[in-house]
Amino acid sequence: MSTNDIPCAITDGETILATVNIPASPERLYQALTTKEMETWWGEDGIYHVRNWRSDARAGSEWTLDVMLPDGTALPASGEFLLVDEPNKFVITRRYDWDAPILGRTVTTVTYLLDKTEHGTRVTVRHDGFKGYAQAAYEHADGWQRFLGWLRRYFVH
C-alpha cells in the first residue's frame, strides 16, 4: 500500500481537495458514485448511512438523498448535475435541505475527477463554496476523507 492509497483531504478554509487511489476502472467508479449503488457503501454503522438516492446523472438533472443518522433521523440533501463527462468527470451543486449547523442551506459545488492510473483510478474531489464558512470546510474535509475511505474499502474488500 502506498501513501496514495490512503484517503487524504485538505482545505484552506474555502476549498477542499480530497484524493485516493482505488483499484477499479473509472467506469466502475463512476457507476458507484452516480447510481443507487452508493447506498451499499456510503456510510458506516454508528456514523451515518445514505439512503433514498434519486437521480439519472445527466447535466441539468437534480439529485436527492437522505443522510440517515444512527437514531433514525433523516437529513435530506440535494443538488443539480452541472456537468457530466462520463466516466472521467462530473460536477454537482450540493446543499442541505435542512438548517445544518454553520453552513445552513448554502449551495456548494463538488467536482469529481476519475483519472485512470496504472493500477486503477485516482479519485479527486474538489468541494468549493465555503468562503466565510471555514469551520464547515474543515468539518467537510474530514467527511470527504471518510467518504473516500468507505469508497476504497468497498472496492478493496
Contacts in CASP RR format, 6 or more apart in sequence:
PFRMAT RR
TARGET T0000
AUTHOR 0000-0000-0000
METHOD contacts of the structure
MODEL  1
MSTNDIPCAITDGETILATVNIPASPERLYQALTTKEMETWWGEDGIYHV
RNWRSDARAGSEWTLDVMLPDGTALPASGEFLLVDEPNKFVITRRYDWDA
PILGRTVTTVTYLLDKTEHGTRVTVRHDGFKGYAQAAYEHADGWQRFLGW
LRRYFVH
2 21 0 8 1.000
4 19 0 8 1.000
4 20 0 8 1.000
4 21 0 8 1.000
4 122 0 8 1.000
5 20 0 8 1.000
5 21 0 8 1.000
5 152 0 8 1.000
6 20 0 8 1.000
7 18 0 8 1.000
7 19 0 8 1.000
7 20 0 8 1.000
7 144 0 8 1.000
7 145 0 8 1.000
7 146 0 8 1.000
7 147 0 8 1.000
7 148 0 8 1.000
7 149 0 8 1.000
7 152 0 8 1.000
8 18 0 8 1.000
8 19 0 8 1.000
8 20 0 8 1.000
8 145 0 8 1.000
9 16 0 8 1.000
9 17 0 8 1.000
9 18 0 8 1.000
9 19 0 8 1.000
9 125 0 8 1.000
9 141 0 8 1.000
9 142 0 8 1.000
9 143 0 8 1.000
9 144 0 8 1.000
9 145 0 8 1.000
9 148 0 8 1.000
10 16 0 8 1.000
10 17 0 8 1.000
10 18 0 8 1.000
10 141 0 8 1.000
11 17 0 8 1.000
11 130 0 8 1.000
11 137 0 8 1.000
11 138 0 8 1.000
11 140 0 8 1.000
11 141 0 8 1.000
12 137 0 8 1.000
13 130 0 8 1.000
13 133 0 8 1.000
13 134 0 8 1.000
13 137 0 8 1.000
13 138 0 8 1.000
14 128 0 8 1.000
14 129 0 8 1.000
14 130 0 8 1.000
14 131 0 8 1.000
14 132 0 8 1.000
14 134 0 8 1.000
14 137 0 8 1.000
15 126 0 8 1.000
15 127 0 8 1.000
15 128 0 8 1.000
15 129 0 8 1.000
15 130 0 8 1.000
15 137 0 8 1.000
16 125 0 8 1.000
16 126 0 8 1.000
16 127 0 8 1.000
16 128 0 8 1.000
16 130 0 8 1.000
16 137 0 8 1.000
16 140 0 8 1.000
16 141 0 8 1.000
16 144 0 8 1.000
17 124 0 8 1.000
17 125 0 8 1.000
17 126 0 8 1.000
18 124 0 8 1.000
18 125 0 8 1.000
18 127 0 8 1.000
18 141 0 8 1.000
18 144 0 8 1.000
18 145 0 8 1.000
18 147 0 8 1.000
18 148 0 8 1.000
19 122 0 8 1.000
19 123 0 8 1.000
19 124 0 8 1.000
19 125 0 8 1.000
19 148 0 8 1.000
20 122 0 8 1.000
20 123 0 8 1.000
20 148 0 8 1.000
20 149 0 8 1.000
20 151 0 8 1.000
20 152 0 8 1.000
21 117 0 8 1.000
21 119 0 8 1.000
21 120 0 8 1.000
21 121 0 8 1.000
21 122 0 8 1.000
21 123 0 8 1.000
22 29 0 8 1.000
22 120 0 8 1.000
22 121 0 8 1.000
22 123 0 8 1.000
22 151 0 8 1.000
22 152 0 8 1.000
22 155 0 8 1.000
22 156 0 8 1.000
23 119 0 8 1.000
23 120 0 8 1.000
23 155 0 8 1.000
23 156 0 8 1.000
24 32 0 8 1.000
24 120 0 8 1.000
24 121 0 8 1.000
24 155 0 8 1.000
25 87 0 8 1.000
25 116 0 8 1.000
25 120 0 8 1.000
25 121 0 8 1.000
26 87 0 8 1.000
26 88 0 8 1.000
26 114 0 8 1.000
26 115 0 8 1.000
26 116 0 8 1.000
26 121 0 8 1.000
27 87 0 8 1.000
28 155 0 8 1.000
29 87 0 8 1.000
29 114 0 8 1.000
29 121 0 8 1.000
29 123 0 8 1.000
29 151 0 8 1.000
29 155 0 8 1.000
30 86 0 8 1.000
30 87 0 8 1.000
30 88 0 8 1.000
30 90 0 8 1.000
30 114 0 8 1.000
31 37 0 8 1.000
31 87 0 8 1.000
32 38 0 8 1.000
32 41 0 8 1.000
32 151 0 8 1.000
32 154 0 8 1.000
32 155 0 8 1.000
33 90 0 8 1.000
33 112 0 8 1.000
33 151 0 8 1.000
34 55 0 8 1.000
34 57 0 8 1.000
34 90 0 8 1.000
35 53 0 8 1.000
35 57 0 8 1.000
36 53 0 8 1.000
38 50 0 8 1.000
38 53 0 8 1.000
38 65 0 8 1.000
39 49 0 8 1.000
39 50 0 8 1.000
39 51 0 8 1.000
39 53 0 8 1.000
40 154 0 8 1.000
41 150 0 8 1.000
41 151 0 8 1.000
41 153 0 8 1.000
41 154 0 8 1.000
42 49 0 8 1.000
42 50 0 8 1.000
42 147 0 8 1.000
42 150 0 8 1.000
42 151 0 8 1.000
43 49 0 8 1.000
43 50 0 8 1.000
43 146 0 8 1.000
43 150 0 8 1.000
44 146 0 8 1.000
44 150 0 8 1.000
45 70 0 8 1.000
46 70 0 8 1.000
47 70 0 8 1.000
47 146 0 8 1.000
48 67 0 8 1.000
48 68 0 8 1.000
48 69 0 8 1.000
48 70 0 8 1.000
49 67 0 8 1.000
49 68 0 8 1.000
50 65 0 8 1.000
50 66 0 8 1.000
50 67 0 8 1.000
50 68 0 8 1.000
51 65 0 8 1.000
51 66 0 8 1.000
51 68 0 8 1.000
51 74 0 8 1.000
52 64 0 8 1.000
52 65 0 8 1.000
52 66 0 8 1.000
52 74 0 8 1.000
53 63 0 8 1.000
53 64 0 8 1.000
53 65 0 8 1.000
54 63 0 8 1.000
54 64 0 8 1.000
54 65 0 8 1.000
55 61 0 8 1.000
55 62 0 8 1.000
55 63 0 8 1.000
55 64 0 8 1.000
55 81 0 8 1.000
57 63 0 8 1.000
57 81 0 8 1.000
57 84 0 8 1.000
57 86 0 8 1.000
57 90 0 8 1.000
58 81 0 8 1.000
58 84 0 8 1.000
59 81 0 8 1.000
59 82 0 8 1.000
59 83 0 8 1.000
59 84 0 8 1.000
60 80 0 8 1.000
60 81 0 8 1.000
60 82 0 8 1.000
61 80 0 8 1.000
61 81 0 8 1.000
62 78 0 8 1.000
62 79 0 8 1.000
62 80 0 8 1.000
62 81 0 8 1.000
63 78 0 8 1.000
63 79 0 8 1.000
63 80 0 8 1.000
63 81 0 8 1.000
63 92 0 8 1.000
64 76 0 8 1.000
64 77 0 8 1.000
64 78 0 8 1.000
64 79 0 8 1.000
64 97 0 8 1.000
65 76 0 8 1.000
65 77 0 8 1.000
65 78 0 8 1.000
66 74 0 8 1.000
66 75 0 8 1.000
66 76 0 8 1.000
66 77 0 8 1.000
67 74 0 8 1.000
67 75 0 8 1.000
67 76 0 8 1.000
67 77 0 8 1.000
68 74 0 8 1.000
68 75 0 8 1.000
69 75 0 8 1.000
75 96 0 8 1.000
75 98 0 8 1.000
75 100 0 8 1.000
76 96 0 8 1.000
76 97 0 8 1.000
76 98 0 8 1.000
77 94 0 8 1.000
77 95 0 8 1.000
77 96 0 8 1.000
77 97 0 8 1.000
78 94 0 8 1.000
78 95 0 8 1.000
78 97 0 8 1.000
79 92 0 8 1.000
79 93 0 8 1.000
79 94 0 8 1.000
79 95 0 8 1.000
79 107 0 8 1.000
80 92 0 8 1.000
80 93 0 8 1.000
81 90 0 8 1.000
81 91 0 8 1.000
81 92 0 8 1.000
82 91 0 8 1.000
82 92 0 8 1.000
82 93 0 8 1.000
82 109 0 8 1.000
83 89 0 8 1.000
83 90 0 8 1.000
83 91 0 8 1.000
84 90 0 8 1.000
87 114 0 8 1.000
88 113 0 8 1.000
88 114 0 8 1.000
88 115 0 8 1.000
89 111 0 8 1.000
89 112 0 8 1.000
89 113 0 8 1.000
89 114 0 8 1.000
90 111 0 8 1.000
90 112 0 8 1.000
91 109 0 8 1.000
91 110 0 8 1.000
91 111 0 8 1.000
91 112 0 8 1.000
92 109 0 8 1.000
92 110 0 8 1.000
92 112 0 8 1.000
93 107 0 8 1.000
93 108 0 8 1.000
93 109 0 8 1.000
93 110 0 8 1.000
94 107 0 8 1.000
94 108 0 8 1.000
94 109 0 8 1.000
94 110 0 8 1.000
94 127 0 8 1.000
95 105 0 8 1.000
95 106 0 8 1.000
95 107 0 8 1.000
95 108 0 8 1.000
96 103 0 8 1.000
96 104 0 8 1.000
96 105 0 8 1.000
97 105 0 8 1.000
98 105 0 8 1.000
99 105 0 8 1.000
102 133 0 8 1.000
102 135 0 8 1.000
102 136 0 8 1.000
102 139 0 8 1.000
103 130 0 8 1.000
103 133 0 8 1.000
103 136 0 8 1.000
106 129 0 8 1.000
106 133 0 8 1.000
108 127 0 8 1.000
108 128 0 8 1.000
108 129 0 8 1.000
108 130 0 8 1.000
109 127 0 8 1.000
109 128 0 8 1.000
109 129 0 8 1.000
110 125 0 8 1.000
110 126 0 8 1.000
110 127 0 8 1.000
110 128 0 8 1.000
111 125 0 8 1.000
111 126 0 8 1.000
111 127 0 8 1.000
111 128 0 8 1.000
112 123 0 8 1.000
112 124 0 8 1.000
112 125 0 8 1.000
113 122 0 8 1.000
113 123 0 8 1.000
113 124 0 8 1.000
113 125 0 8 1.000
113 126 0 8 1.000
114 121 0 8 1.000
114 122 0 8 1.000
114 123 0 8 1.000
115 121 0 8 1.000
115 122 0 8 1.000
115 124 0 8 1.000
123 148 0 8 1.000
123 151 0 8 1.000
125 144 0 8 1.000
125 147 0 8 1.000
125 148 0 8 1.000
127 137 0 8 1.000
127 140 0 8 1.000
127 144 0 8 1.000
130 136 0 8 1.000
130 137 0 8 1.000
130 140 0 8 1.000
END
